[in-house]
Amino acid sequence: MAVKVLFFGDIGIDDAVALIYSHLNEGVELVGVVADYGNVPREAAVSSVHYLLELFDLKGKIRVIGGAETPMTGEQPTFYPEIHGKYGLGPIIPGVYEGVIENFFEIVRLIEKYENELVIVNVGRLTSLATMFILYQSLMEKVKAYYIMGGAFWVPGNVTAVSEANIYADPIAADIVFTYATNVTIFPLNVTDHAIITPAMSDYIAYKGKAKILKTLVDYYYEFYKNRDPGIIGSPIHDLLPVMAAVDDTMFSFRMLPVKVVTEREGAHRGQTIADIRSYVTLPSSEKRHRIAFQFDYFSFYKNFMCTMTGEDF
């Protein structure tokens, strides 16, 4: 039976690739998309989700929900069109969606409809998800599991030396989610930096023709990464891993650890994710622990991705 997924994203290129993968993978039943600010403004994110659904003949079949516009810090968000494009789809301009955006309560309806079956995959800022825990804490206990892309544990961050973008953008929201959510799996930069899609992979996928626009997205993304790191051989598709793991997590190795978030608004440590690995300290039994992915098997990732995107065996 397919895993029922409610996808929270701040639509950028890797979000879009994750959504295309969700559509093509028979193990995923995508029931809704919450489009948040992050890589692009919320309105652009909503427009891009509707564009993708129409492109893959899914219009009206999957609920699109307008998420948060700004972080809980009260700051104005920073957007990244130079990385993801104006609408989060690289060079593609889908146009402005003019339908309903203010429908946040639809999240409640989906959780109630798929009680104890629904998996939430959050690959963007955690503002909308944290809002659900503030407003509907008991309801959130009916979510089966949470798969979250974010954080960096003892590896370089991508915003500061120690902080990853999703956590840095709204550390208060991240702290709320990690405090109240149970059955959480975190996919930090430790693994997502290595989820590389090479030009040869995207060329072959384009040749097979199932995954529309994927090559356009990945090629645009690769240009940014090549300029930043000339030695890189492809694009890290960060947001893909939580969706993959929701169906099959056997390619990963995990540790159960307590996680803290630095919520200071200023300073290089803002948004840092800290896991306590001291073996000589006895933590209280009430101390919440989360499952963190620290390593994964790239060959399994490659095979899974290429099979899904082409319909062939690898």
Beta strands, then each sheet from edge to edge (+ up, - down):
strand 1: 3-9
strand 2: 28-35
strand 3: 63-66
strand 4: 118-122
strand 5: 145-149
strand 6: 184-187
strand 7: 196-197
strand 8: 235-236
strand 9: 252-257
strand 10: 259-261
strand 11: 273-275
strand 12: 290-296
sheet 1: 3+ 2+ 1+ 4+ 5+ 6+ 12+ 9-
sheet 2: 7+ 8-
sheet 3: 10+ 11-
end
